[in-house]
Each structure stands twice: as structure tokens, then as C-alpha cells.
């Protein structure tokens, strides 16, 4: 928490205490039963976690992006699903703050800050994956309405979100393609269908859904910022926050796996000594803490750059890439350290191993992150800080 002002340090500590007190004792049961954490989400609302990225006059206190990342890490240390429950919500809040009309800001942000209104974003389509410009969800202007047809998949919190930031095409013929993409702020109603909850390896408790739009009408005032054709650029900037949030989730999973491994390696003995004294186990621990520390510093660097108003897509991509790959490796090494117990559902280690892959493929796969990083590296022409 180095560099944070005292009030932000206190916020991180409050979330840490919440995780230790309320989350850790129940997480195994909730995860194994795939139970939505109603009580934990209610406490998160009371703590103001859903409003941490929303400034006054709509929220109580917007925190810095480094603080937001560390809060995300603390939540994920307890259960990554809790951080997932507020990830898309934050991106939508950022989109509305930066691009929304006064009516959109005043109508949505106060309720989003308290968690009364939960929000998510809808980007991915069943046949599109990371190729967002190839989307087939169309919003056609008809008088004072848009008529939406199409489908989206892997939409987190879709069942419990009252607002969806929908990335769609308002001009399918536009060239280049991204010039025809807009964002609509959609509230559920006639023509909206939640098709199904997707079964998942990890990320339990919080739903990921397929949704469909069939001749759904929304008013023209739903267009984010009232400007057609700017949605792709708007969403790309919003995803910088999203990728920093995913990096924070990865830090939390990696840290939980390391903390469990550190404790277990001091308690477990073999050949008459704690197992951390065996060189192979000690080497695992050394690699884990080194990579986790590097991932945290890279993520905080990207967060500070974002707060400085600088372009941060390369830095956010690097943070998401490195932190997620690090979390996966730490989770695997934690299984190795725990031996047979690491494969048992009686220990949390197997959950970390199931949760970690989501950060590799979510919010833009790591293959896409590498493409983004390479393009920006060539464009900038320098690696100087």
C-alpha cells in the first residue's frame, strides 16, 4: 500500500478485514455449491465497494486506481468471484462518467454508487470472441427508438444487473468497421432474453450468461453520449480499467495461493524437517513471491499512468498479461507444494487453480494482449519510461 494516502490505506484495510471475517469462513461452501453470495454482496454494498470508482456528486468518494486495484486484490484473495461481481460494474461507471450525458450520469451513477443498480457490459458474441468488430448485434434507428437484434455470451452478472452497456453496430455498412459501433445503455424489458447460465470450471457463485435481443426497443436517449459510431473507442478506453481490474484479481488469487503455500510448507514436515527447507520447495516459494511482487508493481505502475491521464492500453495489457500468467503459475506451484492435498477439495488450493485461468482468457485473451502490446511498442518507437 506504499504511496496511498491514509484514507485509502484505511479502505484497503477495511476490505481486508471483511475478507478475513466474512468471506474466508464461508467461501468453500459457497464455491462448491455454486451459490450466489447474497449476504457478502450486501456487505460489499454497505462498505461502498460498488461506488469506489464513482466521484462526487454521484458517489461519496472516488478512490485512485491504485487503491481500486488493491481493493480488488483483497477481495480476490478471499474469493475471486466477489471481485468479478464488481468488475464490469466499474467499467460501465467509467464509461458513463467519461462519455455520458448529464441525464445519463444523474440517472444512473448515484444508484450505481450504492449498488442499488448493478451494471455489466456486453461485448462478446457466440461466434466472435475477441474480434469485436465482427459483431452481429445490430441496433437499427426507428424514429425515436433503436431496435436491437442479436446475442451476447459470457456476460458476468447478467441475471442480477439492471443496466447493460451493450456494444453493437448502429451502422453495419461503415468503413472502417469500428466507425459503425456504438454503446447503448440498455435496461431489461420486452425483447430481452437471458438464455442460460454457462457452466464453468471456476468463477463459481457469480453467473456468466448468454443473452439475446429480439426486436427490443430502447429510446434514442440510451445511446451513450448521444454520439453514434464512437462506441469502439469508448469501450477500448473503458477496458483499460477492466484489464487493470483483472490484473488485480490475478494478484489476489496468486497471493492467496502463495500465503497458503507458505503456511503449509512451515507446518508440513518430511524427512524430519519442514518442507520449505527442502531446496525444491524453497525455490518454488522464492519464484512465487518474486513474480507476484513484480506483477503487483507492474499493475500499480499502469494504474498510476492511467490516473495521470496518459494512454495506458499497452501498460494495462502488460499488467493483465503478466499478472494473470503469474497467478496461473503460482496456483500450479501451490498444488505441487501441497502434494496430494493440493488436489483435494478440502483445501482452497484447488479453487485457486480453477479460478486462475479466467484471468488469462477474460477481458481480452492474453494472445490479444500481446498483439496490443506489440502494436503500441511499434507505434511508440521507444521503451524509455
N, C-alpha and C positions, 0 to 999 in steps of 0.2 A: 504493500500500500504506500510505498515510497512516493512522495510527490503529491499525494492527495491532501487537500485541506482537511482540517479536523472534523468538520461536519460530514464530509464524505467518508472519512475513515469510520465514523460512527455508524453510518448507514451500512457499510460493508459488515461491520461487527454485529449489527442487529440481525442482518440476514444470516450470518454465520451461526448465531445463537438459535435462530429459528430452525435452521437445518439440524443442528445438534439436538435440539429439544423436541421438535415435532416431526421431522422428516425421517431421521435415521431409525427411530424405533418402529416405523410402520412401512418402510419402503419395500422390504422383501415381500410382505403380504400383498401390498398393492400391485407391485410389479408382476408377481407370479400369477395373480388373479386377473391381471389386465383391468384393474379397477380405476375409474376416473377419480382423481384425488379432490373431491369436492371440498373437504374441510381445509386442506392445505392451500387450495386456490383461494378460498375465502380469507384465510390468514394473509396470503400474499396481497390481496386487495386492501385489507386493513393496514398493512405495512406500507402501502403506497407504491408497491413494486411495479404495478402496471402504468404508473404515471411518472416513472423516473426519467423518461425521455421527453416529457411534455412540459414546456416552460409556462410561466405565468403570462397572461392572466388565466390560462385554461387549466393549468396544473399548479400544484403547491410549490414544487422546486425541481427544476430540471438539473440533473447531475451531469458532470463531464462524461465524455465517452470512456475514458479510462476507468472511472468509477463504475459505469454501467457494465463494462467488461468484467470487472472484479466481482460485482454482484452476480452476474451470470455464472462466473466460475464457482462461487459459493453455492448457488442453487444446484448446479450440476454435480458438485461434489456430493450432495445428498441424493439427488435423483435428476438425471439429465432431462427427463420428461417435464419437470417443473420449469426449467429454462426454456424448453420448447414451447410451453404454453404461453410464453410472453414474447417469443422471438418475432413472429410475423406481426403481432400487435404493434411492436415498436417500429417496424419498418413502415407500416401504414400510418402511424402517428407522424413519423418523419416526413412522409410524402405529403400529408395534409398540411403540416406546418410550412413546408417549403413551397408548395405549389397550389394549395387550396385557396378558394375564395374566402372572403370574410364569413359568408354564410356557412360554408363547409367547416371552417375552423371553429366557429362559435357553436355549430350544431353538433359536432362530433367530439372535439377534443376534451371538453370538460367531462363528458361521460366516459371517455376512454381513460382519462387520468385516474378515475376512481375504480375502474374495472367494471363499472355498471354496464358499459358497452364494450364487448370484446371484438377485436378485429383480426382479420387474417388477409393474406394476399393469395391470388390465384394466377399462377403463371404456367405451370407445366401442363401439357396435354398428353393424352394417351399415346399419340403417335409422334410427338415432337421432342420430348426430352429436353435437352439443353438448347435445341435450335428454336429459340423463342420467336424468331422472325417467320418461321414456317407455321405459326399457329393458324388454326382454322376457326377459332371462335370469332364470330362476326357480330358487330353492333351496327345496325342499319338505321339511319336517321329517318324518322317518320313523323313529320310535324314537330310537336314539342316533346317527342319521345325518341329513345333509341329502342330498337327491337333486337334482343340478343338471342343468338343461336350458337350452340357449341358445347364443349365439355372440357373439364379440367380434372387433373388427378394429383394425388399426393398433396392434398390441401390439409395442412395441420389445423386442428381446432375448428374445422368447418361446421361441425354439428353444433358447437356452442358459441360460435361467433355470430354477432348480429350485423356485422359490416364486412364486406369483402371488397378489397381493391382488385378489380378484375382487369387484367391485361388482355386487350382484344384489338381486333382490327376494325377501325371505322372507315378505312379506305383500302380495300383489298387490292386495288389496282395501282397504288402508289409505288413509285420507284425513286430511290431505293426503298426496299420493303419496310424498313423501320419508320419511314416517314408516315406510314398509314396506321401506326399503332397508337392507341390511346389507353388511358386508365379511367374506368368507371367505378364510382363508389356505389356498390350495389347492396341494398338491403333485401333480405329474403321476402319472397312473395310469389304470386301466381307465375308459373313458368319456370320456377326454380325447383330442382330435384336433387336431394342428396342420395346418390345412387347406392353407395355402400361404404362401409369401413374396410380399409385394406388390412389384411393380416400382415404382421411384421415380425422380423427376427427379434428386434428390441424396440426401444422407444415406446414402451407399453404405457397403458393408462390414458394417455392423450391420443385422440383419434387422428388418423390420416385418411382422408375420404376422396371418393370420386364424386364430382358434382356435375350437373347438366343444366343447360339453359335451353328452353324450347319456347320460342316466341314470347320471351319475357320482356315486358315493357318497363323501362325506367325513364324518369324525366331527364331532359337535356341538362338540367342542373346537376345531374350525377357526374358529369364529366369533370374530372379533376382539373381545377384551374380554368375550366371553360375553354380550353385550347386543344383542338384536335391535332393528332399527329405528333405530339410531344411525349407520349407515354413511355416510349422505349428509353429515351434519355432520362426521364424522371425516375423510372424504375431502376436503371443502372446505378444512379446515384444512391437511391434508397438501399440497393443491395450491398453497397459498401458497409452500411450499418449492419445489415443482415449477416454479412460474412464475418465481420468483427464479432457479432454475437455468437455465431457458430464456432469461431475460434475460442471464445470464452467458454462455451460448452465443452469443447475438447480439453481445455485446460482443467476444467472441473473433473471430468472423467479420468484424465491422466493423473491428476493429483490424488483422487480417491484411491486409484489403483496403487499408486506409489505409497500412500500412507498405510494402506492395508498390508502391503508387502513389507514395509519397514517394520511394522508391529509384529507381523507373523515371523519374520526372519530373526527377530530377537527372542521370541518365545519358543520357537521350534528348535529342537536340538537333534543333531545326528552325529554319530561318532564322538559323542561326549562334549560337543560344543554347539552354541547357537549357530544356525546355518549361515548367518551373514558372514561368519568368519571363514567360511569356505570361499576360495577365491572366485569361483564361478558366480556364486550368489552375490558377493560383494561387487563384482564387476557389473552385474545386472543393475544393482541399486545405483551405482555411480553413473551409469549411462542414463538411467531413468531420470534422475534428478537433474543431470546436466541438460538433457534435451527439454525437459519440462521448463527449466529456468530460461533457456534460450527461446522457447516458444512464447512464454509469457512476456519477455522483453520485446520480442518482435511484435506481438499483438498490441502491447501498450504503446510502442512507437507508432504503429499505424493509427491507433486511436487518437494520439496526440496530434498527428498530422491532420487527421480528419477534423478535429476541433479547431485547428488553425485555419480551416477553410481551404486547404490545398487539395488538389486532386489526389485521391488515395485509393484508386481502384487497384493499382499494382501492389501497394502496401497491404491493403486488406486481403487481396488474393494470396500474397505471400504468407500472411498470418494464418489465414484459413487453411492453406495447403500444409504448412509446416506443423501447425498445432494439431490438425486432425491426423496427419500421418504419425506424429509423435504419440498422440493418445492411443492409436491402434497398436503401436509397438509396445508402449508401456503396459497396455492391457494384456497383450500376449505374454510379455515377460512376467507379469504378475501371476498369470496362470502357471507358468514354469516354476516360479518361486514357491507357489503353494502346492505344487505337485498334484496329487490326486484330489486334494481338497479344492483346488482351483477349478476343477471340473464339476464340483458338487453345487447343487442349488442351495445348499445350506450356507454357502459363503457368497459374499457380494461380488467376488471377482468375476464369476461367470456373467453377471449382468453387465459389468463394465465391458467385457469382451463382446457382448451382444449390442451394446449401445454405441460403441466407438465407430463402427463402420458408417453410421448415419452421417457423421460429420464429413466423411470422405466423399460421399455421393450427394449430400444435400446442399442446397443453396448454391448450385453450380458445382458439378463434379470437379475433382482435383485435376482431371485432364483439361477441363475448361480453364481452371485457374492458371495452369501452366501456359495455355495459349494467351490469356490476358497478360500475364507477366511478361512473356516474350515480346508481344506486340508493343507494350509500353516501354520495355527496355530498348527496343529498336527506335521507337519514336523519340524517347528522351535523349538517346545517344550518349548517356553517361551513367555511371554507377556511383558518382560522388554524392554524398549525403546533402 
